[in-house]
Amino acid sequence: MRRWLLPEYIDDVLPAEAARIERLRRRLLDLFAAHGYALVMPPLLEYLESLLTGTGRDLDLRTFKLVDQLSGRMLGIRADITPQVARIDAHLLNRTGVTRLCYCGTVLHTLPAGVDGTREPLQLGAELFGHAGVESDLEVQRLMLKALRAARVTGVHLDIGHVGVFRALVRAARLDGERESEVFRAVQAKDAAGIARLTRGLPRGLQRAFSALPELSGDRRVLATARRALPALPAIHRALATLATLARGLADLDAEPGFDLGELRGYRYHSGVVFAAYARGASVAAAIALGGRYDEVGKAFGRARPATGFTIDLRALAAAAPVSRVKGAILAPYAPRDQELQSRIVRLRASGNVVIEELPGHRAQRAELGCDRRLVRTGRTWKLAKT
């Protein structure tokens, strides 16, 4: 076995891709900062019970676990930064008003999300705590779309759902935990026969409502269809009103908003609106950004703080974004005692150029440096010339 081989679905990021990712990281964190989102940097490791508090079984299965040699307690390598940021809001900042936080860091998954995925995503995100209204849902969705625009991703489709609709039907039908899980899986799979079988015996109106959920997807007109197809429960009315407000609030952005009331992603974790952004023509069909409302996580941490936010895998975003032409480096001769040359190099670097001083003995490998210009002496001055 070759010792330098990496584990499956774990990859090195080579210079060109790393440069694209880093440019996006800086650009998007600056965008978040301009909107009032303060940067935090949670640790890679935490005690397992803290890392998984309020997140449900899905995250537990994705989390690598190990024993701490100092305490003997179980540790987890984070699979998602969002719960860590919720912990910071709940127990370290202790603010009572609205808190806006952002972050960027590596997470580790036990299994990849798909055959083209990685087990080591680079997760960037923004979270808003302390506001329960639709206005904060709208703020984070608009910020996410602005981030995708800043990355020059085009043809974005935004898919929006609301887990409150399904939860309202479950409460009205008084489903127990096991049956709720079975119906949930059938709705997610759009299994019409399974839904009909599992809801047999319920009032006819609820049977029809559960069966309608997988079909209630489309543009904003589907919200009117949902009002006619679903029971007039207060929770459903509120959920549809929230979705209608989002449709109006996103109308000015260059995205295609769609609604899917059968989308229950993160059902055990999210508490309201859920959303995902897809890029037309991207190399993978998976969402390039995901988000939603997760008020229950704050309660699990001992402070019932409403919360909403989104995450982006920067590696996937860099793959979906167009590759922009990057200016090549400037080659300078090795002359550390030439003050005029060294001054020119300092000025060029200060103005944003990459200047590489050619070390002795490597003239034959110049092409590997990626330089498209070089400094040449003309009289007493040093000038730029094409290579």
N, C-alpha and C positions, 0 to 999 in steps of 0.2 A: 504494500500500500504506500502510495506517495504521501510523505508526511506533510507536504504543503497544501494538500487538498482541504477545502473547507466543508463543513457539514452541509447537508442538503438544504436548499432554499436560504442559504446564507452566502452573501456575495460581497466582494470588495467593490468599492466605488472608485473608479479610475479618474485621472485628472480632469478630462473634459466634462464628464458627468458631474463630478464633485464641484467643479466650478459653476456649472449651471444651477445645481442645488443650492450652493452657498449664495449666489446672487439672488435667487428667489427667497431664501431665508431672510436675508437682510432687507429686501424690498418689502416683504409682507410684514415682518415685525415692525418696521418703520411705519407701515400703513396702520397697523393695530395701535401703535403708540400715538399716532396722530388722532385716533378716535378715543383716546383715554384709557386704553388697556395697558396695565402695568405688567412688565415681564417678571415671571417667577421661574425658578429652576428647582423642581422637586428632585429628590434622590432617585437613583436607579433601583435601589433595594429598600424594602420596608418590611416590618413585621406583617405576616400574611393576613392576620385578622384586620389590620388597619387598611391594607391595600385592597381587600375585597369587600369591605363594609358597604352594604347597600347596593352592590352591583349585580347580584344574581349569579346563577350557576354558569352562564355562558363565559364570563370572564374568568371564573375559577378554572374551567377546563383549558383556557388559553394561557394560563400563568405557569411559568417554571417555578419550582419550589426547591428550597434547599435548607439545611440546618445551619443556624448561626453558631460558629465555633466558640464565640464569646459567651453567649447567653443560653445556648441549647434550644432556643425557640425557633420556630419555623419562619423562614423568610420567603418573600416572593420577589421575583424580578418583574417589574411593572409591565403589564400588557396594554395598559391604557393610562394616560397621564390625567385624564379628566377627574377620576375619583381623588387623586392626590391634590389637585387644585381645589376641589371641594373641601378637603380636609384643611388645607391652608386657610381658606375663607372662614371655615367654621371655628377653628381652634387657634390660629396664629394671628390673624388680622382682627378678628372679633369686631368687625364694623356692623353697625345697625342699618345703614343705608345701602345704596347700590354700590357694588364692587365689580370692577371690570379687570380681568386678569388674562394674560396670554402666556404662551410657552412654546418651546420647541425642544424636542429631545428624542432619543432613540427608545423604542419599546421592543419587547421581545415576545414572540408568540410560539406556543408549543407546536402549532401547525400553521401552514400558510393558508391564506384566504382562498387561494385558487391555484391552478397549475402554473400560472405565470406570476404568482405572488412571491413575496419574501416573508421570512419569519422575523425580519428585523426592520420594520417600517421606521421612518423618521417622521414623527408625529408633530405637527404644528397646529395650534388651535387657539381659540378665544372663548372665554366663558364670562357670563354676566350673572351675578348673584344679587338677590335682594329685591327683585321685581317680578311679580306674578302675572302682569298684564300682557296683552298681545303686543304692546309697543316694544317690549324687550325681545319677543320672538322676531318681530319685524327688524329690529336693529341688528341682531346677529345674522339673520339671513341676508340682509343687504350688505353687511360687512363681508360675509363669505363670498357673495357674488362680486363685490369690488376686488377681493383678493384674487379671484379667478381672472377678472379683467386685467388686474395688474400683472398677472402671469401671462397675459396675452392668449389665454385659452378662449377659443371661439365656439359657437354652436352649443352653448351650455343649456342643458335641460334640467330644470329644478322640479323634483318629484316631492310632493308634500302630502303627508297623512296626519292622522290624529288618533292615537291609541285610546282616547277617551270615548270614542264611538263604540268600539268593541267592548270596553269595560262597562259602559252603561247597559249594553245588551246583556252582558254576563250577569250583572246585578239584577236586572229585571227578570231574567230567566232563573235566577237563584241556582246557578251551576256550581257544583262543588269543584274542588281543586283539580281532581283527575279529569273530570269531564270538560272543565274549562280548558285544560291543556290540550285535550284531544280536538276540541272545536278550534282552538287557536291554530294547531298544526294544519287542520283541514282548510281553514281560511287562508293561511299563508301559502299553502300549496294550490289554492284555487280548485280544490277537490269538491265539485258540486255534489257528487254522489255521497261522499263522506260527510259533508255538512248536513245533507238531508237525513242521513241515517242517524247522526249524532244528536240532531235537534228534534227527532221524532218524539211526540208526546208533549212538546212545548205548545203554548198558545200559537195559533196560526200566524198571527202578526209577527211574533218573534222568529218563527221558522222562516218566514219570508225575508225578514230583516237580515238574519245570518246568511241566508243564501244570496242575498243581494250584494253583500259587502265585496266579494271578489270582482263583481261587475261594475262597481261604482268607481271607475277611474276614467280620467280624461281631462279636458280643459275646465275652466271655471264653471261652465254650464252644468257639470256633473253635480255641483253643490245643490242646484235647484232640484235635480233628479233625486238626490239623496233626501231632501226634505219631504218629497212625496213618498219615497220608498221606505223610510225608516219611521219608527214610532216617535210620537211627539214627546219624548222624554227631555226634561230640562238640560241634562248633561249633553245630550246629542245636539240640542238647539245651540248651546254655548259653543260646542266644538265646531259646528258648521258656521256660526257667526265669526269665530276666530279665523277660520280658513277663508271666509269671504273678505275679511279685513286684510289678510295677507295678500290675497289676489289683487286688491286695489293698491296696496302699499308697494308692491313689486312691479307694478305695470310700467314704470318708467325705465327699468333696467333691461339691459340686453340679455334676456334669458327667456326660456319658454317654460312658464310655470304650469305644472300639471298636478292633478290631485288623485290620490289613490287611497280610498278608505279601507281597503283590504291589506294595506301595507302596515304590518305590525312589528317592524324591526325594533329590536330592543324592548319588547313589550314588558319584560320583567324589570327593566331599568328606567325606561322613559315613562313620563306621566302625562304627556299632552301632545303637542305638535312634534312630528318627526319629519326630517327632510333629508334628501340626498341630491347631489349634483352630478350630472353625467356630461361628458364632452363628446359631441358627435365626431366620429372619425378617430377617437382615441384607440390606441393599440389594444386595450383591454376593455371589456364591457363593464367592469366594476366601477362603482362610484368613485369619483376623485375627491369628494368631500361629503361628510356625513354630520348630522347634528340633530338636536331636538331638546325638548324640555325634560328635566329630570329632578323635579322638586323633592322626590322621596329620598334622594341620596343625602341631602342636608339633614333630614329628619333622622336618618340612620347614624349620622355623626353627632347627634345630640342637639343640633340647632336646625330647626325647620326653616331653612332658607330656600326660597324658590330659586331655580337656576335654569339657564338655557345657554347653549353654546354649540360649537362645531369643531370638527377636526379635519385636517387635510394631511394625507401622506405626501410629504414633499418629494419623495422619490417617484411616486406615481404622477405627481403634478409635473415634475420636470420632464417625464416621458411624454406627457400629453401636450405640453406647451411647445410652441414652435421654437426651433433652434435658431437663435440670433447669431449673426456674424460677430465674432469677437476680434478686436484689433490685435494683431500680432505683437510680439515683444520686440525690443530694440537690442541689438547686439553691440556691446562696447568692448574695446580691446582691454586687456589686462595691463593697467598702468596706474598703480596706486599712488605713485609720486607725482603724477601729472595733475596739478591743482585745477587747471582750467577744465580738464576732462571730468574730474570728480565733481566740480561745481555744476557742470552741465548735467551730469547724471542725477545729482540731487534735485535739480530743478525739474527734470523730466519725470522723475518718480513722484515729486510733490504734485505735479499736474495730472497724475493718474496713469502714467505710462509704466509698463513693465520694462525694466532695463536689466539685462543679464550681462555680467562681466565674464568674458570668455577666459577660462583658466588655461594656462600654458599646456600644450601638448594635445589639444582636442580640436584642432582645426578641422579634421576629417569628419567629426561628428556634429558639425554646426547645424545640419538640417534637423537634427533631433530636438533642437531648442525651440523651434517654432517662431523664429524671428523673421519678420518681413522688412525690417529696416536695420540700418547699422550706423554707428557714429564713425565718421571719417574726418581726418584733419584736413582742413583747407586753409593753408597759410598758418595763421596763429590761432585759428578758431576750429571748433569741432561742430560739424554739421551733420544733419540726417540725410542718408541716402538709401535708396531701395537696395535690398540684397540681391 
